[in-house]
Amino acid sequence: MTLSRRNLIQAGCAALAAPAFLGRAWAAERRFAPQVEGWRSFEISTTITLPEASGVSRIWLPVPDVNSDYQRSGESSWTGNATVARIATDSSHGTRMLYAEFAADVAAPTLTLKSLVQTRNRAVDWTQTRVASEDAAVLQANLAPTSLLPVDGVVRDTARAAIGGATTDVDKVRAIYQWVVDNAFREPTTRGCGTGDIKTMLESKNLGGKCADLNAVFVGLCRAVGVPARDVYGLRLAPSAFGYKELGGNSASLKGAQHCRAEVFLQQYGWVAMDPADVLKVMRQETPEWIKDKTHPVAAPVASALFGGWEGNWVGWNNSHDLTLPNYSRPGKLPFLMYPQGENAAGRFDELAPDSFRYTIAARETTV
């Protein structure tokens, strides 16, 4: 068949237009709606192969230490040539971790930690209220300031402005969640998950960061207006079931998959899941263009679902701030324990550089 000049021009224009059309496919309506379903089982493996020994080497590895209606933390076991290896706790909170020590004459320190955990989705039903109970000491601890989460000064002033005339805890939390999504932003160049120094962020009015910054702002603002709240430090384990590439992890290689979430305690619902940081991550990184409007069809389902829920493709290590690592040779406390920690005679290892620290993390979903 012979093509006319007009047909050739039309065919050429269609070919040029196709990539632009395909490139906009991400703008279509998306779905993100985790529902409380059955449990998923995972085995998490962390392997440490330290650089050339320099005196005594010590490492501290987070293990699943959350037991709740969304997570069952199982046993942890380890192999390797550590001189000492045991489950230890920090003296301030009782947070569990694996502590291992390698004598100076161990030429190639190595250790593999395997931890079992079961997880499931969370989704609060806002139409069903109840009288929730929690230990008074736990609630008080989750209203208190920490080294990086003060609840006075600029934090309290910002929180009061954010909630406006809200009087109920639910309305206060909703207003703060929206304030964080509207005013903060994901900053991809931030190292690791950020530091969570919310006073500096609010004073500088630079509200860019990653999850340990953004969810910390949310937690601090909630505490400042009397709503118990806490960060939960953890790790993404598997891809999202809803196709959001930024809301899951590559199970075979979880370096850089650390992610902290947040919870608030509401008297009518108990501990409720929150994650404004992941809303901001989707808005900044899920599509080729930075989404600036939370009602965008890609962002809107996530913004809705993460106010009261999250997907169970993630493990929570712990929810502790200002930890004291057992046998740590240097002064000061650790703001949070989400990454492997280590040191030897030459100094601290950089937990945000797994290739020089030489650690790998992987997860395997099991049927048990």
Long-range contacts (C-beta under 8 A, 24 or more apart in sequence): 23-288, 26-286, 26-287, 26-288, 26-298, 27-287, 27-296, 27-297, 27-298, 28-297, 29-297, 30-242, 30-243, 30-244, 30-297, 30-298, 30-301, 31-242, 31-301, 32-240, 32-242, 32-244, 32-247, 32-301, 32-302, 32-305, 33-123, 33-242, 33-301, 33-305, 34-121, 34-122, 34-123, 34-241, 34-242, 34-305, 34-309, 34-310, 34-311, 34-312, 35-121, 35-123, 36-120, 36-121, 36-122, 36-123, 37-120, 37-121, 38-120, 39-72, 39-118, 39-119, 39-120, 40-118, 40-119, 40-120, 40-238, 40-312, 40-313, 40-365, 41-116, 41-117, 41-118, 41-365, 41-366, 41-367, 41-368, 42-116, 42-117, 42-118, 42-119, 42-237, 42-238, 42-315, 42-363, 42-364, 42-365, 42-366, 43-114, 43-115, 43-116, 43-363, 43-364, 43-366, 44-114, 44-115, 44-116, 44-117, 44-235, 44-237, 44-315, 44-361, 44-362, 44-363, 45-112, 45-113, 45-114, 45-361, 45-362, 45-363, 45-364, 46-112, 46-113, 46-115, 46-340, 46-359, 46-360, 46-361, 47-110, 47-111, 47-112, 47-113, 47-359, 47-360, 47-361, 48-80, 48-100, 48-109, 48-110, 48-111, 48-112, 48-113, 48-340, 48-342, 48-357, 48-358, 48-359, 49-108, 49-109, 49-110, 49-358, 49-359, 50-102, 50-108, 50-109, 50-110, 50-342, 50-344, 50-349, 50-357, 50-358, 51-356, 51-358, 53-102, 53-104, 53-105, 53-106, 53-107, 53-108, 53-109, 53-344, 54-344, 54-345, 54-346, 55-104, 55-344, 55-345, 55-346, 56-101, 56-102, 56-103, 56-104, 56-344, 56-345, 57-101, 57-102, 57-106, 57-109, 57-342, 57-343, 57-344, 58-99, 58-100, 58-101, 58-102, 58-327, 58-328, 58-329, 58-342, 58-343, 58-344, 59-98, 59-99, 59-100, 59-111, 59-340, 59-341, 59-342, 60-88, 60-97, 60-98, 60-99, 60-325, 60-326, 60-328, 60-337, 60-340, 60-341, 60-342, 61-97, 61-98, 61-100, 61-113, 61-340, 61-341, 62-97, 62-233, 62-317, 62-318, 62-337, 62-338, 62-339, 62-340, 63-87, 63-96, 63-97, 63-98, 63-113, 63-115, 63-317, 64-115, 64-116, 64-117, 64-315, 64-316, 64-317, 65-95, 65-96, 65-97, 65-317, 65-318, 66-232, 66-234, 66-316, 66-317, 66-318, 66-319, 68-271, 69-122, 70-119, 70-120, 70-121, 70-122, 70-273, 70-312, 71-117, 71-118, 71-119, 71-120, 71-315, 71-316, 72-117, 72-118, 72-119, 73-115, 73-117, 74-115, 74-116, 74-117, 74-118, 75-115, 75-116, 76-113, 76-114, 76-115, 76-116, 77-113, 77-114, 78-111, 78-112, 78-113, 78-114, 79-111, 79-112, 80-109, 80-110, 80-111, 80-112, 81-106, 81-108, 81-109, 81-110, 81-111, 82-106, 82-109, 82-111, 85-111, 88-326, 89-326, 90-320, 90-323, 90-324, 90-325, 90-326, 90-337, 91-324, 91-326, 92-320, 92-322, 92-323, 92-324, 92-333, 93-318, 93-320, 93-323, 95-318, 95-320, 95-323, 95-337, 96-318, 97-325, 97-337, 99-325, 99-326, 99-327, 101-327, 104-345, 116-368, 117-315, 119-237, 119-312, 119-313, 119-314, 119-315, 120-312, 121-309, 121-310, 121-311, 121-312, 122-273, 122-308, 122-309, 122-310, 122-312, 123-305, 123-308, 123-309, 124-269, 124-272, 124-273, 124-308, 124-309, 126-269, 126-308, 129-268, 129-269, 130-268, 130-269, 130-270, 131-267, 131-268, 132-265, 132-266, 132-267, 132-268, 132-269, 132-270, 132-271, 134-228, 134-265, 134-270, 134-271, 138-228, 139-228, 139-265, 142-223, 142-228, 142-229, 142-230, 142-265, 143-223, 143-226, 143-227, 143-228, 144-223, 145-223, 146-321, 146-322, 146-335, 147-321, 147-322, 147-333, 147-335, 148-195, 148-196, 148-197, 148-198, 148-199, 148-216, 148-321, 148-335, 149-196, 149-198, 149-216, 149-219, 149-220, 149-223, 149-321, 150-198, 150-199, 150-220, 151-220, 151-223, 151-224, 152-224, 153-199, 154-199, 154-202, 154-203, 155-198, 155-199, 155-202, 155-220, 155-221, 155-224, 156-224, 156-225, 158-202, 158-221, 158-224, 159-220, 159-221, 159-222, 159-224, 159-225, 160-224, 160-225, 162-221, 163-225, 169-226, 169-227, 169-264, 169-266, 169-267, 170-266, 170-268, 172-222, 172-225, 172-227, 173-222, 173-227, 173-264, 173-266, 173-272, 173-274, 174-307, 176-218, 176-221, 176-222, 176-225, 177-218, 177-274, 177-276, 177-307, 179-221, 180-214, 180-217, 180-218, 180-221, 180-276, 180-280, 181-276, 181-279, 181-280, 181-294, 181-303, 182-294, 183-207, 184-208, 184-209, 184-214, 184-217, 184-276, 184-280, 185-280, 185-283, 185-284, 186-210, 186-214, 186-277, 186-280, 186-281, 186-283, 186-284, 186-285, 188-284, 188-285, 191-352, 192-258, 192-339, 192-351, 192-352, 193-258, 193-259, 193-260, 193-338, 195-335, 196-231, 196-335, 196-336, 210-277, 210-281, 211-259, 211-260, 211-261, 211-277, 211-278, 211-281, 212-260, 212-336, 212-338, 213-277, 214-276, 214-277, 214-280, 215-260, 215-261, 215-262, 215-274, 215-275, 215-276, 215-277, 216-260, 218-262, 218-274, 218-276, 218-277, 219-262, 222-264, 227-264, 227-265, 227-266, 228-264, 228-265, 229-262, 229-263, 229-264, 229-265, 229-274, 230-262, 230-263, 230-319, 231-260, 231-261, 231-262, 231-319, 231-321, 231-336, 232-260, 232-261, 232-262, 232-263, 232-316, 232-318, 232-319, 233-258, 233-260, 233-316, 233-317, 233-318, 233-319, 233-320, 233-336, 233-337, 233-338, 234-258, 234-259, 234-260, 234-261, 234-314, 234-315, 234-316, 234-317, 234-338, 235-259, 235-314, 235-315, 235-317, 235-338, 235-361, 235-363, 236-313, 236-314, 237-313, 237-314, 237-315, 237-363, 237-365, 238-313, 238-363, 238-365, 239-313, 240-311, 240-313, 241-311, 241-313, 242-311, 244-282, 244-286, 244-302, 245-286, 246-278, 246-281, 246-282, 246-285, 246-286, 247-278, 247-281, 247-282, 247-302, 247-311, 247-313, 248-311, 248-313, 249-313, 249-363, 251-362, 251-363, 251-364, 251-365, 252-362, 253-360, 253-361, 253-362, 254-361, 254-362, 254-363, 255-354, 255-355, 255-359, 255-360, 255-361, 256-354, 257-361, 258-338, 258-339, 259-314, 260-336, 260-338, 261-310, 261-314, 261-316, 263-319, 272-308, 273-306, 273-308, 273-309, 273-310, 274-306, 274-307, 274-308, 275-306, 275-310, 276-306, 278-302, 278-306, 278-310, 279-303, 279-306
